[in-house]
Amino acid sequence: MNKDRITGDLVTDAEEIASLTDRPEAMDVDQLLEEYDKETGSLRKLSGIIGRVAAFIAIAMSLFHLYTAGFGTLLASRQRSLHIIFAFVLGLLFYPRSPKARKDRPEIIDFFLIAVTVVVFGYLFAFPEMIALKAGSVSRIDLILGITAIFLTLIVTRRVVGIALPIVAVVFLLYAYLGPHMPGLLAHRGFSINRIVSHMFLGLEGILGIPLGVSATFVFMFILFGAVLDKTGVGKFFIDIAFAATGFFRSGPAMTAVLASGLMGSISGSSVANTVTTGAFTIPLMKKTGYKPYFAGAVEATASTGGQIMPPVMGAAAFIMAEFTGVSYGQIIISASIPALLYYFAVGVMVHLEASKLGIQGIPRDELPKVSKILKREGYLLLPLFSIIYFLIAGYTPTKAAFYAIILSMVIAVIVGLIRKDNSFGIKEFFSAMETGAKGAIGVACACACAGMIVGVVTLTGLGLRIAELIVTLAGGNLLLTLLFTMVASIILGMGLPTTAKYIVLATMAVPALIKLDVNLIAAHLFILYFGVVADITPPVALAAYAGAGIAGASPMTTGFQAVKLALAAFIVPYLFAIDPSLILVESVNGGVINFLPFWQAIPIILSAILGIICLAAAVEGYLIDYTKFYERIPLGIAALLLLKPGLITDAIGLATLLAVYFLQKYRQKRTVG
């Protein structure tokens, strides 16, 4: 993201808002990102000739992907190998080998590894036909280059996204080799070094597998789209519009954080970066209006984390999900929309009840910027977002949709700049967007390359089916227990891996277990994605919550537990659509064939879920329209579970309980006043 734009004058009517926030001007967003966000915070600050060369390579990477998106991609092996060359070269230039290494320029080892990258993956780019004719046979050169490629992938991924993913990849590679020595269901015949290298390096099922293929096409274009939008000012616009639209609510600034983070997260796809950039404005404002620091940090972290399950980008996982499931990207984001909106509704209800409990008042309307004024001045910034939705609905591929939306956003920005004569988007901003987009894609590309090896081992050994059988056996064939085990595995993996990587690993290992128990295909994939995402706010490793705590000056652990409390609905909604997929507008019939349902068929379960979320929030917060007594909180908690479970009888009992508590509190209020 363009952090200068976000952390400067965050609202258009800056004079109106300046007195409302005590945000310290010295707050260093870069420092916070470096501390909490491995993918974006550890970049070297390159200057001089090296800086110009690195910027040139980044711009070249973006222009290459922009060209192939508009005029046709290369042969798969060439598209992916060139993509990985760009990503690894930039990764080695911008990410130091350790925290103690130089941060101002690359070292000799970096240049050596860059040369190795070009040779190893340049071989795949230059000779795809010759490699295809080998039909799996491995020469001595292939073996040397293949082993080098595996080590290179592990090395660069460790630098860019951390040590956890490479460790998992090494464990899987060892499993492929040591199969005969594995216990029970995990045992297999084992594979030679030659066979493993051939599968991981020469084919399209290892490093250059589906994950990297998606990164080299769909994902990169949407990251570039987000970078271009940011340069046109959409980040500031989202905060402006959210503040103007929600600032007058009782929960005012907290609701602003929820809405702004949801809007921003829907295109950024990074929990931590979203928390830091949006939170630099919203968290101090929440504190000033009466929220406790840990609560303010938790609200921002929870809302920002939800951006990874909010269409259209969904942390890049939606694109890979489309490839794994064979379901169109457009259908994936339609299915994901209702649960994502329920997530934000739940967070909004929680912050509203907290504000009511504390007696917090919103900001008077006359002190807020006008929504109509902002839309009149900057509403054009929404056109690219509407256009990408139109292109997707019209049947364009995600790559084409992103390509046309990028072109449209730049054209609109240039035209508006000419009309206003402010040169807000020119050649400098164009190249800056290209550079930012490429840098933003480094982490995803490296994670996909490394995760590709994990997927490769799974396809080579059949491990996915073995794990599925093991999970089902441990759960005794019980669906709820299987979902519970899968949830725990998803959260644990999510604590150490970036969103894209954790989704890929879980999709190959946990999803088959759910499908074996007749969970809908799309529901199973969304289930693991949701729990992988909420790991960002689940202690002990809750990076988004820790980032929010860093801005709020609060206890990281307390902030993390408060974030879990706010996101409690996110721990329940996935069970709903796993059991009844009508919530995601699909149904499975005829042995797994997916039918897509019209929206109206989901209305009853949506209304039931909304009422259930209100009951859950009231039980957890201890407030509905008044403080809830212990004898009210327990029935409200039971009512929440009844309403969240589909069924006419359970819904009726749940609704009756909610109304009973409501009127009881109403009566208590009147008696107190009287």
N, C-alpha and C positions, 0 to 999 in steps of 0.2 A: 504494500500500500504506500501511497505518498504521505509519509508521516508528517512532513512539514505542513502539508495542507490540512491534515487532521488536527494537528496540535497547535496550529496558529489560531486565527480568528475562526472559531468553530461554527459560529452561526453568522448568518448574513447581517442581522441587526445586532452587531457586536456591542454597540453602545447600550442597547437595551438590556443585554444579558450580562455585561461585564460585572455589574454590581451584585449579581445573583450567585456568583461562584468565587470561591477562594482558591481555585486551582493554582498551585504555585507555578510561576512561569519557568522556574528552573527544572521542572519535572522533565527528566530525560527519557523519552520514549525508547530511543535506541538502547539505552542502558537496561531498561526493563525487558526489552525484547531479547537482548543478549543473555540476560539472566534466566529467563523463563522459556524462551522459544528457540530451540536448537536450530530449526530450519532457517529462520530469518535473522536471528540475533547474533550469529557468530561470524558474519561476513567480514572479510578484511576490508579496510578502507584503502583502496589502491589509488595511487596518484601517478603523475608523470607518464612516461611512455608505456609502462606496464598497465596503468589505469586506462589509457586510451585503447591499448590493444585488447584488454578485457572487455571494455565497452563495445568495441567493434565486433568481437566474437559474439557477444550477447545479442547485439542488434542483428548480426547475420543469422543467428539462430531463429530469431523471431521472423525475420523476412523470409527465411527458407520455409518455415511452417505456414506463414501467411500465403506464400505463393502456392505451395502444394495443396493447401486447403481450397484455394480458389480455382486452381487449374489441374488438379489431379495429383494424388500421392504417387510416390515411386513404388517399385516392387517392394513388398513388405520387408524383406531382409535389408534392403538398402535404406528405406525410410527409417527403420528402427536403429540400424547401426549408425547412421549419421546423427540421429537424435541422441544416441548415447554418447557419441564422440563429443558433441556440443556440451551435453550435460556434465560429463566427466571432466572435460577440460575446464569448464567454468567452475565446477566443484573444487578442482585442485587449485585453481587460481584464487578463489574467494574464501575457501574454508581452510584454515590452518590445521596442521596435523595434531596439534594439542593446544590447550589453553596457554601454555608457556611459549609457544612458537611466535614468530614475528607476525604482527598484525598489519604492517604497512606494505609488505611486499612478499611475493612467493619465495621459497627457498630452492636450493639446487635440486633436492629430492622431488619437489613439485614439478619442475621442468622435465626431469627424467621420467616421471610417471605420465606426464602429458604426452611425451614422445612415445611411450609404450602404448598409451591409449590409442593414439592415431594409427600406430602400426597394427595392433591387435584387431581393433574393430574396423580399421581401414581394409583389412584383409577380407572381412565379411562383406564390406561395401563393394569392393572391387571385383570379387570373384564369386558372385552368387550362383551362376550357372555351373561352374566347375564344382562347387561344394555340393550342389544338388545332385550332380552325377555320381558323387562318391557313394550315395545310397547308404550312409551310415558308417562307412569304413573310415578309419582314422590313420592319417600318416603321422610321421614323427613331428613334422612342422605343425600339423593340426593339434597334436597332443600338447606341444610346448605352448602354442598360442592359446589353446583352450584353458590349460591350467593357469596361465598368466591372466586370462580374462576373468576367471573365477576369483583369483586373489585380488585383482584390480577392483572388481565390483565390491568385494568385501571391504577393501581399504577405503574407497571413496565413499561408500555408504556409511561407514563408521564415522567419517569426518562430518558428513552432511546431516545425517538424521540420528546419529548416536550408535552406541555399541549393541543395543538389544537386538535389532533386526539381523545384523551379521552373525551374532551368536546363534540365533534361531536357524539361520541358513546353514551354518556349519553343522549343527546338530542333525539337520535333515540330510545333508550330504553324507555324513558319517553313517546315518541310518541306511542310505542307499547302498553303501559299501559293506556294512556289517550285518546285513539282513539275516543271514543264517544263524547269527549269535543272539538274535533278539528273542525275548520270551513270548510264549503263547501266540495270541492273535497277531502280534506285531512282527512275527518272523516271516521272512520271504527268502527267495533263493540267493539274493545278493547280486551285485553287478560289478563288473570290472571297472578299473579306472578309465580305460578307453571308452567303454559304453557310457559311463557317467559324463565324461567330457564331451563326447559326441552329442549327447542329449542336451547338455547345458549350453554348449557353445555353437555347434554347427546347425542345429535345427531351430524351429520356431516354438519350442515348448520349454525352453529354459530361460536364459538371460533375455533373449529376444522374443519371449513369449507374449501371450495375450496382454498381461498387465503393461508391458512396455509398449506394445502396439497401441493400446488405448491412450497411454501417455503421449505417444508420438503423434496422435491425431486429435481426438476429442479434447482430452484434458488440457493440452498445451494451449489450444485455441481459446478455451474458456478462461484460463489463467491470463492470457493476453487480453482477452475481452475485459476482464476485471481491471487490468492495469490501464487500459485505454480509458475506461470509464472513470477511474480514479483521477487521471490527468485532466479529464474534462470537468471535474469538480463534483462528481456524484456522491462521494463520501461526505463532504460538507453538506450537500443538499439533503441527504438522508437524515443527518442530525438536525438540521434546520427544521425539516418538515415534521420530524418526530417530536421535537421540542414544542413547536407551535401547536401540534395536534393534541398533545397529551399533557402539556405542562400545567393546565388548569385543573386536572384531576386531583382528587385528594392524594393519590399516590404519585402525583406529578413527575418529579425527576426520575423516580424509579420506573415509572411507566415509559418515560422517554428512553431510558436505557433498554428496556425490553423491546420497544418498537425499533429504535435505531439499530440495535445490535442484530435484530432479526433481519432487517433490510440489508445491512452491511454484510452479515454472515452469509446471506443467500447467494452472494457472488464472490466472497473472499475465501470461504472454506477453511479458515484457520482459527481455531478457538482462541489460542493465546494472542495472536496478532490482533484479532478483533477485540479481545478484552482490553488490551493495552491502548489501542488507538481510540476506540470509542470511550473507554473508561477514563481516559485522561480528562474528558469533559464531564461525564455523567457522575462519576464516583464522588468528586469533591462537591458537586451540586447536591447529591443525595445527602451527604454528611451535613451540609449547611442547613438543609431543610428539616433535619431531625432524625434521620436514620442512623443507627449505630454503624461504626466503620466496617465491622465484619459483615453486616447485612448488606451495606452498599457494595462492598467487593463481591459478595456472593451473588447479588442480583446481576451485576454486569457479567460475571463469569458464566452464570447459568444461561443468560440470554445469548451471550456470544457463542457458547458451546452448541446451542440449538441451531445456529447457522449451518452446522455441518449436516443437519437432517432436513434443512429447509431448501426446497428446490429454488433455482434451477441447478446450482453447481453441486451442493451436497458433499463438499469436501472431496470432489473428484470421484468418489466411490460410485456414483450413479452411472457413470460411463462404463466402468468395469462391470457393474451389475448387469447392465444391458448386454454386454458380451457374454457373461457367464450364463445368463438365463435365456438368452435368445429373444427377450422381450424388448420392444422398441424403447429408446430413451424417453420419448414422449409419454409412454404409458407408465414408465417407472416414476417419473416426477409427478404424474397425476395420482398414482397410488400413494406416493409419499406425502402428498400435500395435506391430507386430512389429519394424520397423526402429528405432523409438524405443527399445524395450526393449533391442535389440541395442546401440544407441549407449551406453546407460547400463551395460550389462554390460561393454562394452569399456573404458569409463572406470574401472569398478570393478576389473577385472582389472589395469589399469595401476597403479592406486594400491596395490593389494594387493602386486604384485610389487615396487614401489618400497619399500614398507614392509618387505617380506621382505629386500630387498637392504640396506637401512639398519639392519636389526635392530630396528626399532621395535616396541614392544609396545602392545597395547591397554590400555584402562582396566579394572581389575578389576571384575567384575560387581557386587560388593558396594558399589562406589562409584558405581554408576549408578542412576538412577531405574528403577523396574520398569515394563515395558511394560503389564502387566496393571493396575497401579495407575493409569497415565495413561489407559488405555482406559476403566477403570471411572469415572474422574472426568470425562473429557472426550470419551469415545468418541461421544457424541451429535453432535459436530461433523462426523462423517463422514456422518451421515444425509442432509444436502442433496446431498453428492457422489454418494452411492448413488442418491438419488432422481432426479438429473438423468440419470444413466445409464439408469435404469429408464424414464423418460419418453421418452428418445430411442429406446431399443429397442422401446418400446411403440408407436412410430409418431407421437409428437407432433412438431410442428415445433420446431426449436431455440429459436425465440422463446417458444413456449408452455412448453417444457421449462424454460427459464431462468426464466420468470415464476413457474411453480409452485414451482421450487426456491428462488427468492428468498423467496417468501411462507412456504414451509415453514421455511427457515432462520431467518427472523425470529420465527416462531411458537415454534419450539423454543427459541430464545435467550430469549424472554420468559418461557416456561413454566419453564425451568431457573432463570432469574433470580428468579422468584417463589418457587420451591421453596427455593432457597438463600438467598433474601432478600438478594441482593447487588446487585440492580439493574444487572447488568453490561450489559444491552442494553435501553435505554429510548428515549424520544422523542429525546433528544439524540443517541444513537448512530445512530438511524434516519436523522435528517436529516444527520448527519455522513457516513453511508454514501452517501446520495443525492448529497451535494456531492462526495465523493471519486470516486464513479463517473462523474459528469459531467466532472470535471477529467481523469480518466484517459482519457476518450473523445475529448478535443479533438484530440490528435495523430492518432489513427486517422481521424477525420472529415475533417480537413484534408488528410491524405495521400490519402484516397480521392477527395476532390473534385478535387485536382490530378491524381492519376493517372487520373481519369475523362477528363480532356482528352487524355491520352496515348492511352488506349483509343479515344477518339472519333476521333482522327487515324488510328489504325490501321484502324478500320472504314470511315472515309471514303475513305481512299486505297488500301486493300488492302495496306498495308505489311507486315503479318504474313506474308503468302504470299511477298512479295518477299524478306524477310529469310530465311525458311525455305529458299527456293530458293538464296539466296546461301550460307548455311551448308552446305547439302548439297553444293553445287558445290565449295566450298573443301575440304570433307572428302573429295571424290571419291566420295561415296556410301557411305563407310565408317562403320559405326555407331559404333565405338569413337572414331574421330576426331571425329565429330559430337557425341558425348557429352562428349568432352574440351573442344571449343570452347564448348559450352554451359555446362560447369562453370566455365570461365575467365570467361565473360561473366557468369554468375550471381554469382561471388565479387566481381568488379569492381563490378557494380551494387550488390551487397549492402553494400559498404564505405561507400557514400554515401547509401543510402536506408533508411528504416525497413522492417521486415519486410513489412508489408501492401503498401506501394508497390512494393517490389522484386519481390514475387511477381506483382503485377498487370502490371507492365511485361514481365517475362519470360514470363508466361503468354500474352501477346498476340504476342510476337515469337519466342521460342525454342521453345516447345512445338510449333508447327506443323512445325518442322524435324524434331523427334524423331518425331512422328506420321507424317511422310512416310516415315520409315524403319521403320515398323511397330512403334514402341515403344507399349506399352499406354497408353491415355489417362491413367489415374490415375497410372501409373508415371512418365509424362512430367511431370505436374504436381508430383508429390512430389519428383522429381529436382531440378527448379529450386528448389523451396522449400528442400530440404536444403542446397544449396550457397549459396543466398542467406543462409541462417541462419548457416552456419559462418564467413561473412565477419566476424561479430562477434568471432571469436577469431583471425582470419588477419591477420598483419602485412602491410603497415605500418599499416592502419587497423583496429585490433582493440579496439574500445571496451570490450567486456566484460573482455578481458584487462587492459587498462589500468586499469580500475576495480579489478580484483582486485589488480593491482600496487600501486595507490594505498593499499589497505588493508594489504597485506603489507609495504610499504616496500621493494619490489623493483624491478629494472629492467623497465620496461614492455615493451621489445622481447624481452628474455629470457623474460619471462612469456608473451608472445604466442607465441613459438616452442615453448615447453613445452606450451602449450594445444593447439597444432596437433598436437604429438606425441601428446598424450593422446587427441585426437579423431580419430586417424588412421583408425579404423574408419569414421567418418562420411564419409570421403572415398572409401571403397570400397563400403560397403553400397548406396548409390544405384545404382552400376553393376550390382550383383547384381540388384536388382529391376527395373532397366531392361531387362536381358537376360532374366531369368526372373521374370515378375511373380507367380509362385506364392508368392513371399516376402511379397507384400502381399495374398495370398488372392484374386487375380483372374486371369483369362485372357481373351485376346481371340480371338474366333472369328467366322466369317462376316462378314469385312470390317469388323471393328472393334467388333462387339457384345460387351459385357463380360459375362462369367459370373463370379459370385462363388463361390469355392471354400470347402469346409469346412476347418476348422483342421487336421485330421489330414493333409491332403494337403501341408501346408507343413512338417510335422515333419522330414522328411529334410533339407531345405535349411536349416532352422533349426539342427539339430544340426551340420550341416556348417559353417554360419557361426559357431557358437559355438566349435568346434574351431579354425577358421581365425583367429578373433579371439584365442584363447589363444596360437596360434603367432605371430601378428603382435605381440602384446604382449611375448612373451618375446624375440622378435628385436629389437624396438625398445628395450626396457628392459635387455636384456643379462642377463636372469635368468629362470629357470624354477623349479627348486627349488634351484638353485645358480647361481653366475655362469656365463654361457655363454661358451665360447671362440669365437673368430672362425669356426672351422670348424663350430660348431654354429649360430651366428646366421644364416649364409647358407642352410643347409638349412631352418631354421625359417621364414625369409622366403619361400622357395620353397614350402614346405608351406602357408603361409598363403594364398598366391595359388591354389594347387591346391585347397585346401579351400573357398575362397570362390567358386571357379568350380564351378557345379553339374555333377555327373557322377560315376558310380560309380567309375570308374577313378581319376580325379583325387582323389576323396575317400579311396580306399584308399591311394594313394601318400602323400598328405598325413598321414593318420592314422598310417601306418607310420613316417614321419619323426618325428612328434611323440613317438611311443612310444619310438623308438630314442634320441632325445636325452634323454628322461625317464630311461630305464634307464641310459644312459651316465652321467648326472649322479648317479643313485642309487649306481651302482657307485663313482664317484669319491668321493662322500661317505663311503661305508663304508671305502674304502681309506685316506682321510684320517684317519678316526677310529681305524682299526686301527693 
